[in-house]
Amino acid sequence: MLTAARRLSAQLVAPAADSSAVFYLYPNTPERYYVKSDTLPDARFRFYDPARQTMVDWGTLGNLGSSARPLWFSPSERQGFDLGAHPFDLYRLVPDSLRFYRQTRTFSEVFFSQGRTQNDNMMRAVFSRTFGDSITFSLDYRAFNNIGQYRYQATKHSGVSAGIRWPVSDRYQVFIIFNSNSNRQKENGGIATDTIFDDGQFGGAIAAPIRLPDQRAQTRIADRTLLGVQHLDFGKTATGRIFRARHTLRSSNQEFKFFDTNLQADSLFFDTFFVDRRGLRHYTRLYRLDNALDLLTFRPKAAAADELAVGVEHTYFRLRQEPRDSAFSNLFLTGRFIAAPTGRLSFQARGALGLLANFGEYRADALLSLDAGRFGRLELAAGSRRYPPAQLYRELYVSNRLIWRQDVKKPVETSLSARYALPAWGLSLQAQTHLVNNYLYFDQRGLSAQTLSPLQVLQVAGTLQRAIGPLRFDNTVALQRANRTDVFRLPAWFVKSSVYFSGAVFAKKMDLEAGLDFRINAEFRPEGYQPLSWQFHLQDSLTQKPYPWADAFIAFRVQTFRFFFRYENLNALLDKSRVFYQTAYYAQPFGAIRLGIGWRFLDGNEPGGSSGGGGSSRPPAGVGRGR
C-alpha cells in the first residue's frame, strides 16, 4: 500500500541539493521534474540484483533473473483484465517509466556486472540527447545472461525502451516510445535432493540432480509495445494554472510460451498437467489496444500546488489461448485529485470506476502527507479495489486440452497504512493492514483455488541508519502476520543489516565503502513453482529454517566511475551441507564472487540553456520536485 502511496506523492518531495544532479521527466507528467543524484557508491549500486533492492527481498529460483515473487505481502494494483502470468515482472522495462533527461548535451550511463563465469553477467545502459535544443531522444537497455550454478538453470533476458520527446510548440508536445522485452528461462524444476551435499564428497552445485532431468523444458515470454502520448495546453491563467488535454494510445503484443518436448523422465513432475506423452505446450498470445483521454488542470508551483483530472480509458483485447480465441473490451472512468496548499501539507486521491462489462469494478487510493520539518514526515494512506480474477485462475489449456474452467468471484481488497520518517535520525517506521475477500491462490498441486473466508494481513516495519564516525549501520526489521496460515506462507519476520566503513580516502579523491551485508528471515514453508503455468503455489513437503546469509563487499567511486566487489554467501565457506530455499527445491547459490562497474558520462553537460525544448539541465523555477 505504501509503495503505491509513495508513487502518488513522488512529485511532492523536494530533492536534496547535489552539484552532480541530473534532472529528468516522464512522458505522462512532463511538467514535473525529478532528480537523479550521483552519490554512489550506495546500497542500490552494490545490490545489483533487482530481487534485493527492495526493503524485503523477493523470492527467486536461485539464479539472477529467474522467476520471482515478493516475500512481503502487498495488495494488487490491477485494473480490469489480466492474464495472470508475471514471473519476470521484476526485470521488465515499461514504456511509461522511460526517463527523458533535461540536459544541454549527451547524457549516458553504463553498468556492467560479472559473476563467476563469462555466462554470468548483467548490463544496464542509459542514453539521452537533446537535438537542436528541442527534440529529446532517450534509450534504456537492460540484459541478464546467467547460466546459474545448478544444471539447466540459465536465464537470458533483454529489454529496450527507446523514445523521443518533441515539444512541437509551447502548448503542444508529443512522446513516442517503443518498448520490447524478451525473457527466456530454462526450467530445471529445482534440485531433486540436497543430501548430496552431506556425503563429504562435495562436487559443487552442478553435481546436484534436478527434477526435470530431460533438460528440455523452457519458458519464453516476450512483449512489444508502441506508446504515444500527446499533451495539449488550452491556456495558462495569471496565477499559473494550466488547462490540458492528454491523449494516450498504446498498442501491445504479448506472447507466453512453455514447452517440454521430451517427457521420458519429466512426466512425474507435471502430475495433473500431463496430458500428452509426446510433450507439453502452453501457449498464449495477447494483443491489447489502450486508448485514454484525460482533461486536467493543475498549478505546478512548489507552493500551493494542485491538480484535478478526469478521464476515460478503453482497452480492446484479443486473446489467443490455444486452442481458443476471444475478443472483449474494458471501459473505465478515471479521476485524480491533488491538493497541496502549503509545502508541508498535501492530499492526493486517484480512482477508476468500471462501466458496461466492468460494472462493479473499481479502484480508489488516497494519501495524506504532513511534513513537520525537523519533527519528521507522516503519511497516511488508504486504498480499496475490486477487480476480475486473472485469466489463468479461470481457465487453463495445455497442449490444446482444457485443464480447468471455473467460475471464481472477484477479489475485493482494502488497505490502510501509516508511515513516519525522521530523516535527522535515519529512522523510518511503517504499519499497514490488508483485508482480502475472495482471495485467489494456487494449491499444493498447482491448481487454481479460492478461499471465501477473508484473508487479513498485518505488517510492521522499521529502518534505522546510524553512523559512528566513519562506521555506518543500516538496519531493517519487518514483521507480518496473517489469520489464514493455510494459504499465507510468507516468512513472519525479516532482518537486513549492513555494517561498513564509509568515507573519503586517498586525499579525498575516492569515496569508499567496505563491510558486510547480512539478511535472515523466519522459518517458513516456501512456495513451489510450476513452470508450465508460470505460477508459484503452496507446498507441504519442505520447510526452510532461518539461514544467515552474509556478503562481504568493497565499493568505491572516483568522480563518475564506480566499482564494487562482493563475495556472496560467506556461510557456504564454513558449511557446504546447508542450502537456502526461497522457493521450494530451488536452492540459492553457494558462495561466489561478483564484480560490478558503473560509469556516468557528464562532461558535456552544463547548467543553463533554453527551457523551451527541454534543453536545460535545471528544471524551471518551482518545478524541481524529486522522487
C-alpha positions in Angstrom: 0.0 0.0 0.0 2.8 2.4 0.9 4.5 1.7 -2.4 1.5 3.0 -4.3 1.1 5.8 -1.9 4.7 7.0 -2.3 4.3 6.9 -6.1 1.3 9.2 -5.6 3.4 11.6 -3.5 6.6 11.4 -5.6 6.1 14.8 -7.1 5.8 16.5 -3.7 9.2 15.5 -2.3 11.8 18.2 -2.9 15.3 16.9 -3.9 18.3 17.5 -1.9 20.9 19.8 -3.4 23.5 18.0 -5.4 26.1 19.5 -7.6 26.1 16.4 -9.8 22.4 16.1 -10.1 20.7 15.3 -13.4 17.0 16.1 -13.9 14.5 14.0 -15.9 10.8 13.7 -16.6 8.3 11.0 -17.5 6.1 11.0 -20.6 2.8 11.2 -18.7 3.7 14.1 -16.5 6.2 16.4 -18.4 5.6 19.3 -16.1 7.2 17.5 -13.1 10.9 17.1 -12.8 12.8 14.5 -10.8 16.4 14.5 -9.6 18.9 11.7 -10.3 21.8 12.4 -8.0 25.2 10.7 -8.2 26.0 9.9 -4.6 27.2 6.4 -5.3 28.6 4.0 -4.1 25.5 3.2 -2.2 23.3 0.2 -1.3 21.3 0.2 -4.5 24.5 0.1 -6.6 26.1 -2.8 -4.8 22.8 -4.7 -4.5 22.9 -5.2 -8.3 20.2 -7.9 -8.2 16.7 -6.3 -8.5 15.3 -9.0 -6.1 17.5 -7.5 -3.3 16.9 -3.8 -4.0 13.5 -3.6 -2.1 13.0 -3.3 1.6 12.3 -7.0 1.9 13.9 -9.3 -0.7 11.9 -11.0 -3.4 11.9 -14.8 -3.6 13.6 -16.2 -6.7 14.5 -19.6 -8.2 18.1 -19.1 -7.1 19.5 -17.6 -10.2 19.9 -13.9 -11.2 17.0 -13.1 -13.5 14.9 -16.1 -12.5 11.2 -16.1 -11.8 10.4 -14.0 -8.8 7.7 -13.0 -6.3 7.5 -10.7 -3.3 8.0 -12.2 0.1 6.5 -9.1 1.7 2.7 -9.2 1.0 1.4 -6.3 -1.0 -2.1 -5.7 -2.5 -2.7 -5.9 -6.2 -2.6 -2.6 -8.2 -4.6 -4.2 -11.1 -7.4 -2.7 -13.0 -9.5 -4.7 -15.5 -8.4 -7.8 -17.4 -5.1 -9.6 -16.6 -3.8 -12.8 -17.9 -2.0 -13.6 -14.6 1.5 -14.6 -15.8 4.1 -12.4 -14.1 7.2 -14.4 -13.4 9.6 -11.8 -14.9 7.9 -8.5 -14.0 10.8 -7.6 -11.7 13.1 -7.4 -14.7 10.9 -5.9 -17.4 11.1 -2.4 -18.8 7.9 -0.4 -19.0 7.4 2.4 -21.6 5.7 4.8 -19.1 8.9 4.7 -17.0 11.3 5.8 -19.7 13.2 8.9 -18.5 13.8 11.9 -20.7 16.8 13.8 -19.3 16.9 17.5 -19.4 20.5 18.2 -20.4 22.2 20.6 -22.9 24.2 17.7 -24.5 24.5 14.0 -24.3 23.9 12.1 -21.1 24.8 8.4 -20.8 25.3 5.9 -18.0 26.5 2.3 -18.2 26.5 -0.5 -15.6 28.0 -4.0 -16.0 28.3 -6.8 -13.5 30.2 -10.1 -13.9 29.9 -13.2 -11.8 32.0 -16.3 -11.5 31.8 -17.2 -15.3 31.6 -15.3 -18.6 28.0 -16.6 -18.8 27.0 -14.9 -15.6 26.6 -11.2 -16.3 24.1 -8.3 -16.5 24.2 -4.9 -18.1 22.3 -1.6 -18.0 22.8 1.3 -20.3 21.1 4.7 -20.5 21.5 7.3 -23.2 19.8 10.6 -23.8 20.4 13.5 -26.1 18.6 16.7 -27.0 18.9 17.7 -30.6 18.6 21.4 -31.6 17.5 22.3 -28.0 14.2 20.7 -28.8 13.7 17.0 -29.7 15.0 14.7 -27.0 15.9 11.0 -27.7 16.1 8.6 -24.8 17.2 4.9 -24.6 17.2 2.4 -21.8 18.6 -1.0 -22.3 18.9 -4.0 -19.8 20.2 -7.5 -20.3 20.6 -10.6 -18.0 22.6 -13.6 -19.1 23.2 -16.1 -16.3 23.9 -19.8 -16.6 23.4 -20.4 -12.9 25.3 -22.8 -10.5 22.9 -25.7 -10.9 22.2 -27.7 -14.1 19.9 -26.4 -16.8 19.1 -23.2 -14.9 20.1 -20.5 -17.4 18.2 -17.2 -17.8 18.6 -14.8 -20.7 16.6 -11.6 -20.7 16.8 -8.4 -22.7 14.8 -5.2 -22.7 14.9 -2.0 -24.6 12.9 1.2 -24.3 13.5 4.0 -26.8 11.6 7.1 -27.4 11.5 10.8 -28.5 10.0 13.8 -26.9 9.0 16.5 -29.3 7.8 19.9 -27.9 6.1 21.0 -31.1 5.1 24.3 -29.6 4.7 26.0 -26.2 1.3 24.4 -26.0 1.7 21.0 -27.6 4.2 18.2 -27.1 4.4 14.5 -28.2 6.1 11.4 -26.8 6.6 8.3 -29.0 8.1 5.2 -27.3 8.9 1.7 -28.5 9.3 -0.9 -25.7 10.4 -4.5 -26.0 11.1 -7.3 -23.5 12.3 -10.8 -24.2 12.5 -13.3 -21.3 13.9 -16.8 -21.7 14.4 -19.4 -18.9 15.5 -23.0 -18.8 13.3 -24.9 -16.4 15.0 -27.5 -14.2 12.2 -27.9 -11.6 14.7 -27.4 -8.8 17.1 -29.9 -7.3 15.8 -33.4 -6.6 17.8 -33.7 -3.3 20.2 -31.7 -1.2 21.6 -34.7 0.7 24.3 -35.0 -1.9 26.0 -32.1 -0.1 26.2 -34.1 3.2 28.3 -37.0 1.9 31.7 -35.3 2.3 32.4 -35.6 -1.4 31.2 -32.2 -2.5 31.2 -31.9 -6.2 29.7 -28.5 -6.4 26.2 -27.4 -7.2 26.5 -28.8 -10.7 26.5 -32.3 -9.2 23.0 -32.0 -7.8 20.4 -34.0 -9.7 17.5 -31.9 -11.0 13.7 -32.6 -11.0 13.4 -32.1 -14.8 16.3 -34.3 -15.9 15.4 -34.4 -19.6 16.6 -30.8 -19.8 14.0 -29.9 -22.5 11.6 -27.6 -20.6 11.8 -23.9 -21.4 9.8 -20.7 -20.9 9.8 -17.8 -23.4 7.8 -14.6 -22.7 8.0 -11.6 -24.9 6.2 -8.3 -25.4 6.4 -5.4 -27.8 4.6 -2.0 -27.1 4.3 1.2 -29.1 3.2 4.1 -26.9 2.1 7.6 -28.0 1.3 10.4 -25.5 0.1 13.8 -26.6 -0.2 16.9 -24.3 -2.2 19.9 -25.5 -2.4 23.0 -23.2 -5.5 25.2 -23.7 -4.1 28.1 -21.8 -2.5 29.4 -18.7 -4.0 31.8 -16.2 -2.3 34.7 -14.4 -2.0 32.5 -11.3 0.0 29.9 -13.2 -2.9 27.4 -13.6 -2.6 25.2 -16.7 -5.5 23.6 -18.6 -4.5 20.5 -20.5 -5.8 17.5 -22.6 -3.8 14.4 -22.6 -4.3 11.5 -25.0 -2.6 8.1 -24.7 -2.6 5.4 -27.3 -0.9 2.1 -26.6 -0.6 -1.0 -28.8 0.9 -4.1 -27.2 1.6 -7.7 -28.3 2.5 -10.3 -25.7 3.4 -13.9 -26.2 3.7 -16.5 -23.4 5.1 -20.0 -24.2 6.2 -23.0 -22.1 7.2 -26.3 -23.8 8.8 -29.6 -22.9 9.5 -31.7 -25.9 10.6 -34.9 -24.1 8.6 -36.5 -21.2 10.7 -39.6 -20.8 11.8 -38.6 -17.3 9.8 -35.4 -16.7 6.2 -36.8 -16.7 6.0 -37.3 -12.9 6.8 -33.6 -12.2 3.8 -32.4 -14.1 1.3 -34.6 -12.5 -2.2 -33.3 -13.3 -0.9 -31.3 -16.3 0.5 -34.5 -18.0 -1.9 -34.9 -21.0 0.4 -35.9 -23.9 3.3 -38.2 -23.8 4.9 -36.6 -26.8 5.4 -33.3 -24.9 3.6 -30.4 -23.2 2.9 -26.9 -24.6 1.2 -23.9 -23.0 1.0 -21.0 -25.5 -1.0 -17.8 -25.1 -0.9 -14.6 -27.2 -2.5 -11.4 -26.1 -3.0 -8.2 -28.1 -4.3 -5.1 -26.4 -5.0 -1.6 -27.6 -5.4 1.1 -24.9 -7.0 4.4 -25.7 -7.2 7.0 -22.9 -8.2 10.7 -22.8 -7.7 12.9 -19.7 -8.8 16.5 -19.1 -6.8 18.1 -16.3 -5.9 21.4 -14.7 -3.0 21.9 -12.4 -0.8 24.5 -10.8 2.8 23.1 -10.7 4.4 25.7 -8.5 6.2 24.5 -5.3 3.8 26.4 -3.1 0.0 25.8 -3.4 0.4 23.0 -6.0 -2.8 21.3 -7.0 -4.3 19.1 -9.8 -7.7 17.9 -10.9 -8.1 15.3 -13.7 -11.0 13.3 -15.1 -10.8 10.8 -18.0 -11.9 7.7 -19.7 -9.9 4.6 -20.6 -10.9 2.0 -23.1 -8.9 -1.2 -23.8 -9.6 -3.7 -26.6 -8.2 -7.3 -26.0 -7.8 -10.1 -28.5 -6.8 -13.3 -26.6 -5.4 -16.5 -28.2 -5.4 -19.2 -25.6 -4.7 -22.4 -27.6 -7.0 -23.6 -29.0 -9.5 -20.8 -28.1 -9.8 -17.2 -29.4 -11.8 -14.4 -27.8 -12.2 -10.6 -28.1 -13.5 -8.2 -25.5 -13.1 -4.7 -24.0 -12.6 -2.9 -20.7 -14.1 0.6 -20.1 -13.2 2.8 -17.0 -13.9 6.3 -15.9 -10.8 7.7 -14.1 -10.0 10.6 -11.8 -7.2 12.2 -9.9 -7.1 15.0 -7.3 -4.1 16.6 -5.7 -4.1 19.5 -3.2 -1.0 20.9 -1.6 -2.0 24.2 0.0 1.4 24.5 1.6 4.8 23.0 1.2 4.2 20.8 4.3 0.7 19.5 3.8 -0.7 17.6 0.8 -3.6 15.4 0.0 -3.9 13.1 -3.1 -6.5 10.7 -4.4 -7.0 8.7 -7.5 -9.6 6.3 -8.7 -11.2 4.3 -11.5 -14.8 3.1 -12.0 -15.7 0.3 -14.3 -18.5 0.7 -16.9 -20.5 -1.8 -19.0 -18.9 -5.2 -18.8 -16.7 -3.9 -15.9 -19.6 -2.6 -13.9 -19.0 -3.2 -10.2 -15.2 -2.9 -10.5 -13.3 0.0 -9.0 -10.0 1.3 -7.7 -9.5 4.0 -5.1 -6.4 5.3 -3.3 -5.8 8.2 -1.1 -2.8 9.7 0.7 -2.4 12.4 3.3 1.1 13.8 3.9 2.4 16.1 6.6 5.9 17.4 6.7 6.7 18.7 10.2 10.3 19.7 9.4 12.8 18.6 12.0 10.0 16.6 13.7 9.6 14.3 10.7 7.2 13.4 8.0 3.9 11.5 8.4 2.0 9.7 5.6 -1.5 8.1 6.0 -2.8 6.1 3.1 -5.9 4.1 2.3 -6.9 2.0 -0.7 -9.6 -0.3 -1.9 -10.3 -2.1 -5.2 -12.4 -4.8 -6.8 -11.2 -6.5 -10.0 -11.8 -9.6 -12.1 -9.8 -12.7 -11.4 -6.8 -13.2 -13.6 -7.5 -15.4 -16.7 -5.2 -18.3 -15.5 -7.3 -18.6 -12.4 -10.4 -19.1 -14.5 -9.1 -21.1 -17.5 -6.1 -23.1 -18.5 -5.3 -25.1 -21.7 -2.3 -27.4 -22.1 -1.4 -29.0 -25.4 -4.8 -27.9 -26.8 -6.7 -29.6 -23.9 -8.7 -27.9 -21.3 -7.2 -28.5 -17.8 -9.8 -26.3 -15.9 -12.5 -23.8 -16.4 -14.2 -22.5 -13.3 -16.3 -19.5 -12.0 -14.4 -17.6 -9.4 -15.5 -14.5 -7.6 -14.0 -11.1 -8.0 -11.5 -10.3 -5.2 -12.0 -7.2 -3.0 -9.0 -5.7 -1.3 -8.9 -2.9 1.4 -5.7 -1.5 2.8 -4.8 1.0 5.5 -1.2 2.2 6.2 0.8 4.8 8.0 4.5 5.8 7.7 6.6 8.0 9.8 10.1 9.2 8.8 12.6 11.2 10.8 15.5 11.8 8.4 17.7 13.5 11.0 17.8 10.2 12.9 17.8 8.0 9.8 14.6 6.5 11.1 11.6 5.2 9.2 8.6 3.3 10.6 5.5 1.9 8.9 2.5 -0.1 9.7 -0.2 -1.5 7.4 -3.1 -3.8 7.3 -4.7 -5.6 4.3 -8.1 -7.3 4.1 -8.7 -9.5 1.0 -12.1 -11.1 0.3 -12.3 -13.9 -2.2 -8.5 -14.4 -2.1 -7.1 -16.4 -5.0 -4.1 -18.7 -4.9 -2.7 -21.9 -6.4 -2.8 -25.0 -4.2 -0.3 -27.8 -3.4 -1.0 -29.4 -6.8 -0.6 -26.1 -8.7 -4.3 -25.8 -9.3 -6.4 -22.7 -9.1 -8.2 -22.2 -5.8 -10.1 -19.5 -3.9 -11.0 -19.1 -0.3 -14.2 -17.4 0.6 -13.1 -16.7 4.1 -11.3 -13.3 4.3 -7.5 -13.1 4.5 -6.2 -10.4 6.8 -2.5 -9.4 7.0 -0.9 -7.1 9.5 2.6 -5.7 8.8 5.1 -3.6 10.7 8.5 -2.5 9.5 11.3 -0.1 10.5 14.6 1.0 9.2 17.4 2.8 11.1 20.5 4.2 9.6 23.2 5.5 12.1 26.8 6.5 11.9 29.6 6.4 14.5 32.4 8.3 12.8 33.2 6.6 9.5 31.3 3.4 10.7 27.8 3.0 9.3 24.9 0.8 10.5 21.9 0.2 8.2 19.2 -2.0 9.7 15.7 -3.1 8.6 13.3 -5.2 10.6 10.0 -6.3 9.1 7.1 -8.3 10.7 4.0 -9.7 9.1 1.2 -11.9 10.4 -2.0 -13.3 8.8 -5.1 -15.0 10.0 -5.0 -17.7 7.3 -1.7 -19.6 7.7 -3.2 -22.4 5.5 -3.0 -20.1 2.4 -0.5 -17.5 3.6 3.0 -19.0 3.8 5.3 -15.9 3.7 8.0 -15.5 6.4 6.8 -13.9 9.6 9.9 -11.7 10.1 12.9 -10.4 8.2 16.1 -8.7 9.2 18.5 -7.0 6.9 21.6 -5.2 8.2 24.8 -3.7 6.8 27.9 -2.7 8.8 30.5 -0.9 6.8 33.2 1.8 6.7 32.2 4.9 4.6 34.4 7.8 3.9 36.8 9.6 1.5 40.3 8.2 1.1 43.5 8.9 -0.9 43.5 12.6 -0.3 39.7 12.6 -0.5 39.8 11.6 -4.2 37.9 8.4 -3.7 34.6 7.6 -1.9 35.0 4.2 -0.3 32.5 1.8 1.4 33.6 -1.6 2.7 31.9 -4.0 5.1 29.2 -6.7 5.4 25.6 -7.1 4.2 23.5 -9.5 6.2 20.0 -10.9 5.9 17.9 -13.6 7.6 14.2 -14.5 7.8 11.9 -16.6 9.9 11.3 -20.3 9.3 8.6 -20.8 6.7 7.3 -23.1 4.0 8.5 -21.6 0.7 6.1 -21.8 -2.2 6.8 -24.2 -5.1 6.9 -23.1 -8.7 5.1 -24.7 -11.6 6.8 -23.5 -14.9 4.0 -24.8 -17.1 1.6 -22.2 -15.8 4.3 -19.8 -14.6 2.8 -19.8 -11.1 4.1 -20.0 -7.5 1.9 -22.4 -5.4 1.6 -23.9 -2.0 3.6 -27.0 -0.9 3.8 -29.0 2.3 7.0 -31.0 1.8 9.8 -28.6 2.6 10.4 -26.2 5.4 13.2 -23.6 5.4 14.9 -22.9 8.7 16.5 -19.4 9.3 19.6 -19.2 7.2 22.2 -16.5 8.0 23.3 -15.0 4.6 26.2 -12.6 4.7 28.1 -10.9 1.8 31.5 -9.1 2.1 31.8 -6.1 -0.2 34.1 -3.2 -1.2 32.7 -0.3 -3.3 34.2 3.0 -4.4 33.6 6.0 -6.6 36.2 8.2 -8.3 34.4 11.1 -10.0 31.8 9.4 -12.1 33.4 5.9 -12.2 32.0 3.4 -9.7 33.2 -0.2 -8.8 32.2 -2.9 -6.4 33.5 -6.3 -5.4 31.3 -8.8 -3.5 31.8 -12.3 -2.1 28.3 -13.6 -1.6 27.1 -16.2 0.9 30.0 -16.4 3.2 28.2 -19.1 5.2 28.9 -21.5 2.3 32.7 -21.2 3.1 32.0 -22.7 6.5 29.2 -25.2 5.8 28.6 -26.6 2.3 25.9 -29.1 3.6 23.2 -26.5 4.2 21.2 -24.9 1.4 18.9 -22.0 1.4 15.5 -22.0 -0.3 13.3 -19.0 -1.1 11.3 -21.2 -3.5 10.8 -24.9 -2.7 13.5 -27.1 -4.2 15.2 -24.2 -6.0 18.3 -23.8 -3.9 20.1 -20.5 -3.7 23.7 -20.4 -5.0 26.7 -21.3 -2.9 29.4 -18.7 -2.3 30.7 -16.8 -5.4 32.5 -13.6 -6.4 30.6 -10.7 -8.1 32.2 -7.6 -9.7 30.4 -4.5 -11.0 31.4 -1.2 -12.6 29.3 1.9 -13.4 30.2 5.0 -15.4 28.3 8.2 -15.9 29.3 10.5 -18.7 28.5 14.1 -17.8 31.5 16.1 -19.2 29.5 17.8 -21.9 26.6 18.8 -19.7 26.4 22.3 -18.4 23.6 24.1 -16.5 21.6 26.6 -18.3 20.2 26.7 -21.9 16.8 27.3 -23.2 13.9 25.7 -21.4 11.5 25.8 -24.4 12.7 22.4 -25.8 13.7 20.8 -22.6 17.4 21.6 -23.1 18.3 23.0 -19.7 19.9 20.8 -17.0 18.0 22.8 -14.4 14.2 22.5 -14.0 12.1 25.6 -14.4 11.6 27.6 -11.2 9.1 26.0 -8.9 9.0 22.7 -10.8 12.1 21.0 -9.3 10.4 18.2 -7.5 12.0 14.9 -7.0 11.2 11.2 -6.5 
